[in-house]
């Protein structure tokens, strides 16, 4: 098996949420005017993407986590 790349959108709880703080938590563990973080995460393709989503969704001040794209990485 190879490496899979997930493109994930992380929506904050509100417009006043400090995205730098959320970003720090994301790095540590791995719409209507709102800003969002879009990150790329490389995982073993045997691993279930829901593990990554669930982990990110538990971060304080995160409203939702959505995988936008899932594809095999070559190279």
ABEGO torsion letter per residue (X at the ends): XBBBBBBBBBBBABAABBAAAAAAAAAAAXXGGBBBBBBBBBBBAABBAAAAAAAAAABBGBABBBBABBBBBBX
